Amino acid sequence: MRVTVAGVEFSSPVIAASGTFGYGIEFEDIVSLDRIGGFVTKGLSREPMAGNPAPRIIETAAGMMNAIGLQNMGVRAFIAEKLPKLRKITGTVIIANVFGFTIEDCVEVIQALNDAPGVAMYELNASCPNTSHGGMVFGTDPPQLWELVARCKAAARRPLMVKLSPNVTDIGLMARVAADGGADAVSLVNTFVSLAIDVETRRPRIANITGGLSGPAIKPIAVRMVHEVSRNVTIPIVGMGGVVRAEDAVEFMMAGATAVQVGTASYADPRAVENVANGLKRWCVTHQVPHVSSLTGSALL
């Protein structure tokens, strides 16, 4: 069940997504962390952030909307308070999600993490639609995305994976820009900008007005985007967007992903990522697939 992404080996291609798994340590008593490939921490910024006012998460048909606003404790507190505990966890890969409102912010977060053992790679958030700063601008503008990736890659002493925004007209182009900037891998998709209105009050159901749509509702679009990216870059792809069952993971891999992330499903079932990992292992046995990596790009398209 082992796969390799940007030189980092994972015991399973199933990874817990950023923003849905806390800092990882919170799930230690719920999920057998050595049975999943790894997890991505909450997004880490230069300074602590309180996030957006409530309500900031609602259920939708076949998914959910959120506008958490990148609430986090800040990179220095993470290194001091969370990382020492995470270093005691064995058998799983720890990926630090990084973001900032400027390129300098992102570089500073990466530089702080460079000197902290325990993190295997970085996931650079160039795609978050939940804030009026930073990610949305970088992830939708090719020159700014290239500069962001190039500067962060130059600063990073670990592999750099870039999380792409789906809110673009040409996801293949943005993947090429990230690869040209030095990305070692790309992950996609993040949430889609969306709006829900309470018809009784005529007001938005999210205090931030718009939020990010995720869950099974977006999976067919996400699978299509993973396939498009696979035709444009040669670096590894980590697919996400509505993975709930093992078959969803297989679908993403057949479309071109080397690994997948499980996100929204963890809100409904905290053990979802482990269940998908175990289910994928059973699927491979049932379908006589000796090496899970052989699924990548195997769809007859």
C-alpha positions in Angstrom: 0.0 0.0 0.0 3.0 2.3 0.0 3.3 5.3 -2.3 5.9 8.0 -2.7 5.1 11.7 -3.1 7.9 14.1 -3.8 10.4 11.7 -2.3 8.4 11.1 0.9 7.2 7.6 1.5 3.6 7.0 2.8 2.5 3.7 4.2 -0.9 4.3 2.6 -2.1 6.7 -0.1 -4.9 8.0 2.2 -4.1 11.2 4.1 -6.2 13.4 6.4 -6.8 16.8 4.9 -5.9 20.2 6.4 -8.6 21.9 8.4 -10.5 18.8 9.1 -8.0 16.9 11.4 -7.0 19.6 13.9 -3.2 19.5 14.5 -3.4 15.7 14.3 -2.7 15.1 18.0 -6.4 15.6 18.8 -7.3 12.4 16.8 -4.7 10.1 18.4 -7.2 8.4 20.6 -9.8 8.1 17.8 -7.9 7.1 14.7 -5.1 4.5 14.5 -2.6 7.0 12.9 -0.2 4.3 11.8 -3.0 2.9 9.5 -3.3 6.0 7.5 -0.6 7.5 5.2 -0.4 10.8 7.1 -2.2 14.0 7.9 -2.0 17.6 7.1 -2.1 20.1 10.0 -4.4 23.1 10.2 -3.1 26.0 8.2 -0.3 27.7 10.0 0.2 31.5 9.8 2.9 33.8 11.0 0.7 35.1 13.9 -2.3 33.5 15.6 -5.7 34.0 13.9 -9.2 34.0 15.5 -11.0 33.2 12.3 -14.4 34.5 11.1 -17.4 35.1 13.3 -20.2 32.4 13.6 -22.1 31.0 11.9 -19.2 29.8 9.8 -20.1 26.2 9.0 -23.4 24.8 7.6 -24.6 21.5 6.1 -25.6 21.4 2.5 -27.1 18.8 0.2 -24.3 16.2 -0.1 -21.7 18.3 1.6 -21.1 21.4 3.7 -20.1 25.1 3.5 -17.5 26.6 5.7 -15.9 30.0 6.3 -13.7 29.2 9.3 -11.3 31.9 8.3 -8.1 30.0 8.8 -8.3 30.1 12.6 -5.0 28.8 14.0 -2.6 29.2 16.9 0.3 30.5 14.8 3.4 28.7 13.7 5.5 29.5 16.8 2.9 28.2 19.2 2.5 25.1 17.0 6.2 24.4 17.2 6.3 24.9 20.9 3.1 23.2 22.0 2.0 20.7 19.3 5.1 19.5 17.5 6.8 17.9 20.5 3.8 15.7 21.0 3.5 14.9 17.2 7.1 13.8 17.1 6.2 10.9 19.4 3.8 9.6 16.8 5.4 6.9 14.6 4.3 5.3 11.4 2.6 8.3 9.8 3.7 11.3 7.8 3.2 14.8 9.2 2.6 17.6 6.6 2.5 21.2 7.7 0.0 23.4 5.8 1.3 26.9 5.4 -0.4 30.1 4.3 0.1 33.9 4.6 -1.3 37.2 3.5 1.9 38.1 1.7 4.8 36.1 0.2 7.0 37.2 3.0 4.5 35.8 5.5 4.6 32.4 3.8 8.4 32.4 3.7 8.6 33.3 7.3 6.4 30.4 8.4 8.4 28.0 6.3 11.7 29.2 7.7 10.4 28.8 11.2 9.3 25.2 10.4 12.6 24.4 8.7 14.4 24.3 12.1 11.7 22.2 13.7 12.1 18.4 13.4 9.1 16.2 12.9 7.5 17.7 9.7 8.1 15.7 6.5 6.9 18.2 3.9 4.9 21.4 3.4 1.6 22.0 1.8 1.4 25.6 0.6 -2.2 27.0 0.6 -2.6 29.1 -2.6 -6.3 28.4 -2.8 -8.3 29.3 0.3 -11.6 31.1 -0.6 -12.5 31.9 2.9 -10.6 35.1 3.5 -10.4 38.4 1.7 -6.6 38.2 1.7 -3.8 36.1 0.3 -4.7 32.7 -1.0 -7.4 33.6 -3.5 -5.2 36.2 -5.2 -2.2 33.9 -5.4 -4.2 30.8 -6.5 -6.0 32.5 -9.4 -3.2 34.8 -10.9 -0.4 32.9 -12.7 2.4 35.5 -12.2 1.7 35.8 -8.5 1.3 32.1 -8.0 4.7 31.5 -9.7 6.4 34.1 -7.5 4.8 32.6 -4.4 5.9 29.1 -5.2 9.4 30.1 -6.3 10.1 32.1 -3.2 8.7 29.4 -0.9 10.6 26.7 -2.7 13.8 28.6 -2.3 13.2 28.9 1.4 12.0 25.4 2.1 14.4 22.7 3.2 11.6 20.0 2.8 9.5 19.0 -0.2 6.9 21.6 -1.2 3.4 20.6 -2.3 1.1 23.4 -3.6 -2.6 23.3 -2.9 -4.4 24.7 -6.0 -7.6 26.7 -6.2 -10.4 25.2 -8.2 -11.9 28.6 -8.7 -10.1 29.2 -12.0 -10.9 28.7 -15.7 -7.8 26.5 -16.5 -6.6 24.3 -13.6 -4.0 22.7 -15.9 -2.4 26.1 -16.5 -2.2 26.8 -12.8 -0.6 23.4 -12.1 2.0 24.1 -14.8 2.7 27.4 -13.2 3.2 25.8 -9.8 5.5 23.1 -11.3 7.5 25.8 -13.2 7.9 27.7 -9.9 9.5 24.6 -8.3 6.6 22.7 -6.7 7.5 19.1 -5.9 3.8 18.1 -5.9 0.3 19.6 -6.2 -2.8 18.9 -4.2 -6.3 19.6 -5.4 -9.1 20.6 -5.1 -9.8 23.0 -2.3 -13.4 24.2 -1.7 -15.5 26.0 -4.3 -16.7 29.6 -3.5 -20.4 29.3 -2.7 -23.4 31.1 -1.2 -26.4 29.9 0.8 -29.4 32.2 1.7 -31.9 31.7 4.5 -35.2 32.2 2.6 -37.1 33.2 5.8 -34.7 35.9 6.9 -33.3 36.7 3.4 -29.8 36.8 4.9 -26.8 34.7 4.1 -26.5 31.5 6.2 -22.8 32.1 6.7 -21.7 35.3 8.6 -18.9 35.8 6.1 -21.6 35.8 3.3 -19.7 33.3 1.1 -18.0 30.1 2.1 -16.3 27.1 0.6 -18.3 24.2 -0.6 -16.9 20.7 0.0 -18.0 17.1 0.3 -19.5 14.5 -2.1 -21.3 17.2 -4.2 -18.0 18.4 -5.6 -16.3 15.0 -6.3 -17.1 14.6 -10.0 -15.7 18.1 -10.7 -12.6 17.4 -8.5 -11.9 14.1 -10.3 -12.1 15.9 -13.7 -9.7 18.6 -12.5 -7.2 15.9 -11.2 -7.4 14.3 -14.6 -6.7 17.7 -16.4 -3.8 18.4 -14.1 -2.3 14.9 -14.8 -2.2 15.8 -18.5 -0.3 19.0 -17.8 2.4 18.1 -15.2 4.7 15.2 -14.3 5.0 16.0 -10.6 2.8 13.9 -8.2 -0.8 14.8 -7.6 -2.7 14.4 -4.4 -6.4 14.4 -5.1 -9.3 15.5 -2.8 -12.9 16.6 -2.9 -15.6 14.3 -1.6 -13.7 11.2 -0.7 -15.9 9.2 1.6 -15.4 5.6 0.5 -12.5 3.5 -0.7 -14.0 3.6 -4.2 -13.7 7.4 -4.2 -10.0 7.1 -3.5 -9.7 4.6 -6.3 -11.5 6.9 -8.7 -9.1 9.8 -7.9 -6.1 7.6 -8.4 -7.4 6.2 -11.7 -7.8 9.8 -12.8 -4.1 10.5 -12.1 -3.6 11.0 -8.3 -0.8 9.3 -6.5 -2.5 9.8 -3.2 -5.8 11.3 -1.8 -6.9 13.4 1.1 -10.0 12.8 3.2 -11.6 16.0 4.6 -15.3 16.8 5.0 -16.1 13.1 5.7 -14.2 13.4 9.0 -16.9 15.8 10.3 -19.5 13.1 9.9 -17.3 10.3 11.1 -14.0 11.1 12.9 -12.6 7.7 11.8 -13.4 8.3 8.1 -9.8 8.6 7.0 -8.9 5.3 8.6 -12.0 3.6 7.2 -11.1 4.7 3.7 -7.5 3.5 4.1 -8.7 0.1 5.4 -11.3 -0.1 2.7 -8.8 0.7 0.0 -6.5 -2.1 1.2 -9.5 -4.5 1.0 -10.4 -3.2 -2.5 -7.0 -3.9 -3.8 -7.1 -7.5 -2.4 -10.5 -8.1 -3.9 -9.5 -6.7 -7.3 -6.1 -8.4 -7.3 -4.1 -5.1 -7.3 -0.7 -6.0 -5.8 0.6 -2.5 -5.9 -1.7 0.4 -5.2 0.5 2.8 -7.1 -0.4 0.9 -10.3 -3.9 2.5 -10.0 -2.5 6.0 -10.7 -3.6 7.2 -14.2 -5.0 3.7 -15.0 -8.5 4.9 -16.1 -9.2 4.1 -19.8 -9.8 7.7 -20.9 
